[in-house]
Amino acid sequence: MGDQADGLRLLMKEIHKTTGDAVEKEKTRIIAVTSGKGGVGKTNIATNMGIAYAQMGKKVIVMDADLGLANVNVILNIIPQYNLYHVIKKQKKMSEIIIDTQYGIKMIVGASGFSKIANMGDTERDEFIKEMYTLSDVDIIIIDTSAGVSKNVLSFVAAADEVAVITTSEPTAITDAYGIIKVIATEVDNIDLNLKLIVNRVDSAVEAKRVADRMIDIAGQFLNLKIEYLGFIYNDQAVKQAVLKQKPFIVMDPSGKASICLKHIVARLEKTEIPVDGGFTGFIKKLFGRT
């Protein structure tokens, strides 16, 4: 894994520098959202997380790095004309494929063939780095990786400042989530890697906490790895309705269970608080405060 991960990490860290001199700019924060298997809601969480950050006043880009199954644009009901493959093939500039959305975030679409990013030669990498400079004026880049443990996924994980692993309470999802955590621990050479855990589609906070505690304990015991539990997202019918309508759930139902949970997760990432009121928001805050 070494050379490819190191190469992409260097590529992504170049985002944090200026092109004209040696002065370091304020760092752009890179968050990779990944999972051990498909179907756990990873892309939905990554997209809505980006919108939650935008609602906090952050400049956000959501980059769809899913191999051959790019679908952030589907959730947002956007049909892109170009994607990252066109940038890698030098057919387009990065600035020409960035899409503004009505939700306050910018989007970069991945596509089939995107895995070539992990195998670029030195010249191709240098050219791509120049294009990545156009992202240096944003606060947050959220990378929605493909599911599983491909070299491409591990490269983005290695490049990120923080990695959010998504699972559900289903046994197969838990097993696969632990699997990707184990691969990350053994194959990604990044001492600053910050692994987080989000448990999606649960019916109770107790259910989510049980899953999180189990994974955290096993990772600590067998991998000597510390994982932070960010929180959970309730199994909310509003999420399913939002997907069918191709509209972000945090916009369609901002006061819904899933939306409030996600806002608290982002608040934890930012080490801040969201306003507390009576009712469900206050209830969720108390639940998160005990986890």
N, C-alpha and C positions, 0 to 999 in steps of 0.2 A: 504493500500500500504506500510505502514511504515516499518515493519520488513524486507520484501523482498528487498525493495529498499535500506535500510540501509545495509543489508547484502552484496548485490552486490556492493554497493559503497565502502564498506570496502575492498572487494575482489579486485576491480579494483585499488584502491588507493595503495594497497600493491605492485603494479607494480613499484611504485616510490621509493621503499626502497631497500636497499641491504640485502642480506641474512646473511652475516657473522657478521655484527656489526650494530651499531646504526647510522652510517653515512648515511646521506641522499644523494642520487644520484641526478644528474640533472633530473628534472621532465620530464617524458614522457607525452606528450600532447594527450589527448583523445577527439576526436571529433565524436559525434554521428550525423548521418544523418538520418532524419526520415520524415514521411509524414502522413497526415490524411487518405489518400486513396492510392490504388495502381494505377499504370499507369501514374504517373506524372514525371517519369524519375529519381527517387531517387537513384536507384542502379547505373545507368549510371553516375550520378553526383558524387556519392561517389567514384566509381572506378577511374574515370578520375581526380578527385580531388587528389587522392592518387598519381597518376602518375605526376600531376603538382608539387606536393611537392617533389617527387623524382627528378624531373628535376631541382629543386632548390638546390639539394644536400642533402636532408633530407633522413634519414632512415625511411621507411614507411611500416606499416602493414595495410592491409585492411582486416577487419574481417567481414565476412558475417554472420549476426545474424538474417537473415530472417527465420521466422518459417515455415519450410516445403517447402519453395519456394526459396531456396538458388540459386542465379543465377549470382553472380559475376563471377564465373568460366565460365559461358556461354558467358558472354560478352568478356572474355579473351580467349575463345576457349580452355579451359583446362578441362580435365576430371580427377577429383580427386579420389584417391583410398580411402582416409580416411578423416574424418572431426571431428569437435568438439565433436560430440556424442561419438566417440571412446575414446576421452580423458576423458570425464565425466564417462564413463563406465570402465575406467582404462585399456582399451585395447591398447592404444597408448599413448606415451608421446607427449607433445606439440611440441617438436622439430621434431617429426616424421611426423607431419601433416602440418607443415608450408611449403608452396610451393613457391619456387623462380619463378619469371616470367621474361620474356624477356623485361619487361617495367620498370625495376628498383624497383619494389615493391614486397613485400612478401604478400602472401594471406593465410588466414585461412578460410576454408569453413564450413558453417553451414549446418544443415540438419534437417529432420523431427525428432522430439524428443528433439531438442535443448532447448525447453522451460523448460526442467528439471533443467536448470541452476538456475532458480529463486526459485526452491523448494528443493535445496540440503540441507542435514543435516550438522551439524557442522563438522563431520569427512570428509564428501565429500568435503565441502568447503575448509577445511585446505589442503587437497590433491590437490585440483584444484588451490589454491593459489600458491603452490609450482611450479606447472606447468606454471602459469602465470609469474613467475619470469624470464622465458626464453625470455619474451618480453621486459625486462627492458633496453635493449641496443639499442632501437629504439627511434627516435625523435617523431614520430607521429603514433598514432593508430586511424584509421578511422573505426567506427563501422556502418555498414549498417544495420539498424534495419528493422524489418518487418513493413509494413504499419498498421496504426490503433493504438488503445489504450490498447493493452494487457498489462498484468502485466510485461511480459518480456520486452516489449518496454520501459515501464516506469522505469524499473530497470536500463536499460542501459542509459537512459536519465539522471537518477539521478546520475549515476556514472561518467558521462562525464564532462569534463571541459567546453565544448561548445557544443551547440546543434543547428544544421542547419535544419530548417523546410523547406521542399520543397513544393511548390504549383505551379499550373498553373493559368491562368486567367479564367478558366472555373468555373462557379458558384458552381458546386458540389465540386470541388477541394478546392476552397476558404472556403466553409462551413466546409469541413472536416478538413482543416488545422487549422481553428479557433477552431474547436472542440478539436483537440489534444492539442493545446496551452492551452485551458481552462482546460483540464484534468491535464496537466502538472502543471499549476498554482495552482490547488486545491489539487492535490494528491502527488506531488513530494516535499519532504521536503529537499530542497537544496538551501540555501540562496545565494550560489555562482553561481547558474545556469545562464549561459549566452545564451539567446535565440537569434538566428539569423534567417533571412528570405531570401530565394532565390526564385525568380519567374522564372519559366522555360517556355520555348517554347512560347515566346512572339514575336509579329511582330514589336514592337516599344518600346523604352525606356519609352515613355509616358504611354503606356498600363501597363507596369510593375510597374511604379511609382504609378499609380492610384490604383492598387491592393495592393501594399505595404502600401501606406498611409492609405487606408481603414482599413486594418488589424491592423496596428500599433495604429491607433486612437481608434479602438474598444477595443483592448487589454488594452490600457492605461486607457480608460474610465471605462470599466466594470470589468477588472481584476486587475487594478492597476499594470500592468506588462509592463516593458520596453523591447521592441524588436528592435534589430538592423537590418536595411535593408542592406544586403550584396551586393545585385545587382541582375541582371537578366541574362538569357541566351536566345539568339535569337532562334527562330524556324528555324533550319538549316537542310537542306536536307542531309548534310554531316553526321549528327548524325544518321539518319535513315539508310544510306548506311553503316556506320560503324557497327551498330548493326547487320545488315544482314551479314556482312563480319566477324563478331565476332572479331572486332579490335577496340581498344579505339579511339574515335574520335579525341582526342587531339594528337594522334600519326598519324592517317591517314590523318588529315587535320589540322596541327598545326597553320596555319595562317587563318583558317576559322572563321566565326562569333562566333560559339559556343565555340571554343577553346580560342579565345581571351577574350571572356566574362568570362570564367571559370578562366583563368589566373589572371584576375583582381579581381575576388572574392577571390582567394587564397592570392593574394597580400594584400587584405584588411584584411583577417584573420591574416596575418603576420605583418600587419601594415607597409608594405613596398611598393615599387613601382616596376612596370615592365618597361623595357625600352620603351621609346616613339619614334615612328617614324611617318612619314607622313602616309596618307592613313587610313586604317581601324583601326589600333591599336591606332593611335592618336585620331581618331574620338571617339572610345569607351572610351578612358581615359577621354575625355572631358564630355561625357555623364555621366560616373560614378562620375566624379568630381562634377557634379551638383546635384547628388542624395544624 
